[in-house]
Amino acid sequence: MSITLRVILLVAAIVTTIWILWQIRKHKVKLDGAIFWILFSIILIVIGIFPELTYKLSTLIGVVSPANLVFLVIIFLLLEKIFSLSLVVSQLQDKIEVLSAEIALLGHRNKDKSDEE
C-alpha cells in the first residue's frame, strides 16, 4: 500500500473522528448514530497504521492489491450504513402515515364537536 494512501486514510480518519465528536458535543447527532462513524474511523486508522494487515488479508481473501481491499472494505461498510438508514427511513415513513391519519381523525372529531355546539 502506498504511503499516499496511508496518509489519506489517516487524515480522513482523524478528520472524521474530530468532526463526529464535535457534532456529538453540539448535540447535532445522537451517540448511536455516531458510533458507526467512530468505528469506521478506527478501522481506517488501523489500516493506515498497520498496512501489513491489509497485505495479509488481501492474500488470504485473494484480492490482487491491498489498496483494492481497503476500497472494498470501505464500500462494504458504507453500503451497510446506507441499508440501515433505508430501514430507518421506511420505519419513519410508516410512523408519519399513522400520525397523519391520527391528526386527520382528531381534526374531524373536533370539527364534528364544534358543529354540534
C-alpha positions as CSV (number, residue, x, y, z in Angstrom):
1,M,0.0,0.0,0.0
2,S,1.4,3.3,-1.0
3,I,2.4,5.9,1.6
4,T,0.0,8.4,-0.1
5,L,-3.0,6.1,0.5
6,R,-1.9,5.5,4.1
7,V,-1.6,9.3,4.7
8,I,-5.0,9.9,3.1
9,L,-6.6,7.1,5.3
10,L,-5.1,8.6,8.5
11,V,-6.0,12.2,7.7
12,A,-9.6,11.2,6.7
13,A,-10.0,9.1,9.8
14,I,-8.7,11.8,12.1
15,V,-10.8,14.5,10.5
16,T,-13.9,12.3,10.6
17,T,-13.4,11.4,14.2
18,I,-12.9,15.1,15.2
19,W,-15.9,16.2,13.2
20,I,-18.2,13.5,14.7
21,L,-17.0,14.3,18.2
22,W,-17.7,18.0,17.5
23,Q,-21.2,17.1,16.2
24,I,-21.9,15.0,19.3
25,R,-20.8,17.8,21.5
26,K,-23.1,20.3,19.7
27,H,-26.0,17.7,20.1
28,K,-26.5,17.6,16.3
29,V,-26.1,13.8,16.1
30,K,-27.1,11.1,18.5
31,L,-24.5,8.9,20.0
32,D,-25.8,5.7,18.5
33,G,-25.6,7.2,15.0
34,A,-22.1,8.4,15.7
35,I,-20.8,5.1,16.9
36,F,-20.7,3.7,13.4
37,W,-18.6,6.7,12.2
38,I,-16.2,6.4,15.1
39,L,-15.7,2.7,14.5
40,F,-15.3,3.5,10.8
41,S,-12.6,6.0,11.6
42,I,-10.9,3.5,13.9
43,I,-10.8,0.9,11.1
44,L,-9.3,3.4,8.8
45,I,-6.7,4.4,11.4
46,V,-5.8,0.7,12.0
47,I,-5.5,0.1,8.3
48,G,-3.3,3.2,7.9
49,I,-1.0,2.4,10.8
50,F,-0.7,-1.3,10.2
51,P,-0.7,-1.9,6.4
52,E,0.7,-5.4,7.0
53,L,-2.9,-6.4,8.0
54,T,-4.2,-5.4,4.6
55,Y,-1.4,-7.3,2.9
56,K,-2.2,-10.5,4.8
57,L,-5.9,-10.1,4.4
58,S,-5.7,-9.4,0.7
59,T,-3.5,-12.5,0.2
60,L,-5.9,-14.6,2.3
61,I,-9.0,-13.4,0.5
62,G,-7.4,-13.4,-2.9
63,V,-7.6,-9.7,-3.7
64,V,-4.9,-8.6,-6.0
65,S,-3.9,-5.3,-4.3
66,P,-4.2,-4.3,-0.7
67,A,-5.5,-0.9,-1.8
68,N,-8.4,-2.7,-3.6
69,L,-9.1,-4.5,-0.3
70,V,-9.2,-1.1,1.5
71,F,-11.6,0.3,-1.0
72,L,-13.7,-2.9,-0.9
73,V,-14.0,-2.7,2.9
74,I,-14.9,1.0,2.8
75,I,-17.5,0.4,0.1
76,F,-19.0,-2.6,2.0
77,L,-19.2,-0.6,5.3
78,L,-20.9,2.4,3.5
79,L,-23.4,0.1,1.7
80,E,-24.3,-1.4,5.1
81,K,-24.8,2.1,6.5
82,I,-27.0,3.1,3.6
83,F,-29.1,-0.1,4.0
84,S,-29.6,0.6,7.7
85,L,-30.5,4.2,7.0
86,S,-33.0,3.0,4.4
87,L,-34.6,0.8,7.1
88,V,-34.9,3.7,9.5
89,V,-36.4,6.0,6.8
90,S,-39.0,3.3,5.9
91,Q,-40.0,3.0,9.6
92,L,-40.2,6.7,9.9
93,Q,-42.4,6.9,6.8
94,D,-44.8,4.4,8.4
95,K,-44.9,6.4,11.6
96,I,-45.6,9.6,9.7
97,E,-48.6,7.9,7.8
98,V,-50.0,6.8,11.1
99,L,-49.6,10.2,12.7
100,S,-51.1,11.9,9.7
101,A,-54.2,9.7,9.9
102,E,-54.5,10.3,13.7
103,I,-54.3,14.0,13.2
104,A,-56.9,13.9,10.5
105,L,-59.2,11.9,12.7
106,L,-58.7,14.3,15.6
107,G,-59.4,17.3,13.3
108,H,-62.5,15.6,12.0
109,R,-63.7,14.9,15.6
110,N,-63.1,18.5,16.7
111,K,-65.0,19.7,13.7
112,D,-67.9,17.5,14.5
113,K,-68.0,18.7,18.1
114,S,-67.8,22.3,17.1
115,D,-70.7,21.7,14.6
116,E,-72.8,20.1,17.3
117,E,-72.5,23.2,19.6
